[in-house]
Amino acid sequence: MTEDRDDSLEERRKRLGAEIASVRKEAEIEEAGEIRAEESRKGYAMAVKLSSEFISAIIVGGLLGYLLDWLAGTSPWGLIVLLLLGFCAGVLNVLRASGKVTTPHPIDRDVHK
């Protein structure tokens, strides 16, 4: 009788071990999926940040150019010049935000003066 009981306990241990292994494997797969989803969300967030910085710089340049033309009567030159400057500022903002171009360190700024 104790031998049957030991056998049934051993069978239950094996079955529980197999179930635990399958649950762990499913959890690892789910965790890997969450990591990929988080990386994807970070990529989308960076894309939105970069595009908004680029577009906002162009819009600000255009609005300032339009305002300058309206006040000074230099139409369309203020709009053209400041729109191009806004485009350049937008490209620079995107490069800085993406880490391709860094701002100079304050010590380096003092050396050039």
C-alpha positions in Angstrom: 0.0 0.0 0.0 2.8 2.4 0.8 4.4 1.5 -2.4 1.3 2.4 -4.4 1.1 5.6 -2.5 4.7 6.4 -3.2 4.2 5.6 -6.9 1.1 7.9 -7.0 3.1 10.7 -5.3 5.9 10.3 -7.8 3.5 10.5 -10.7 1.9 13.6 -9.2 5.3 15.2 -8.8 6.3 14.4 -12.4 2.9 15.8 -13.6 3.3 18.9 -11.5 6.9 19.4 -12.6 5.7 19.2 -16.2 2.9 21.7 -15.6 5.2 24.1 -13.8 7.7 23.9 -16.7 5.0 24.6 -19.3 3.7 27.6 -17.2 7.2 29.0 -16.9 7.8 28.6 -20.6 4.5 30.5 -21.3 5.5 33.2 -18.9 8.9 33.6 -20.6 7.2 33.9 -24.0 4.7 36.5 -22.6 7.6 38.4 -21.0 9.5 38.5 -24.3 6.4 39.8 -26.0 6.0 42.5 -23.4 9.7 43.6 -23.9 9.2 43.8 -27.7 6.0 45.8 -27.2 7.7 48.2 -24.8 10.6 48.7 -27.3 8.0 49.4 -30.0 6.2 51.9 -27.8 9.5 53.7 -27.1 10.2 53.9 -30.9 6.8 55.4 -31.5 7.3 57.9 -28.7 10.6 58.9 -30.2 9.1 59.3 -33.7 6.3 61.5 -32.4 8.8 63.6 -30.4 11.1 64.1 -33.4 8.3 64.9 -35.8 6.6 67.3 -33.4 9.9 69.2 -32.8 10.6 69.4 -36.6 7.1 70.6 -37.5 6.8 73.0 -34.6 10.1 74.7 -35.6 8.8 75.2 -39.2 5.4 76.5 -38.0 7.1 79.0 -35.6 9.4 80.2 -38.4 6.5 80.6 -40.8 4.4 82.5 -38.2 7.2 84.8 -37.3 7.9 85.4 -41.0 4.3 86.2 -41.7 4.2 88.5 -38.7 7.3 90.3 -39.8 5.9 90.7 -43.3 2.6 92.0 -41.9 4.3 94.5 -39.6 7.2 95.7 -41.9 5.5 95.2 -45.2 8.3 93.2 -46.7 6.1 90.5 -48.2 7.1 87.6 -49.0 10.8 87.9 -48.0 10.3 87.7 -44.2 8.2 84.6 -44.6 10.6 82.9 -47.0 13.7 83.7 -44.9 12.2 82.8 -41.5 10.5 79.7 -42.9 13.9 78.5 -44.1 15.5 79.3 -40.8 12.6 77.4 -39.1 13.4 74.4 -41.3 17.1 74.6 -40.4 16.2 74.9 -36.7 13.9 71.9 -37.0 16.6 69.8 -38.5 19.0 70.8 -35.8 16.4 70.1 -33.1 15.8 66.6 -34.5 19.6 65.9 -34.7 20.0 67.0 -31.1 17.1 65.0 -29.8 18.2 61.9 -31.6 21.7 62.3 -30.2 23.5 62.8 -33.5 24.6 66.3 -32.6 25.2 67.3 -29.0 25.2 70.7 -27.5 28.7 72.0 -26.5 29.8 71.7 -22.9 29.8 75.0 -21.1 33.6 74.7 -20.6 34.1 74.4 -24.4 32.0 77.5 -24.9 34.2 79.6 -22.7 37.4 78.4 -24.5 36.2 79.8 -27.8 35.5 83.2 -26.4 
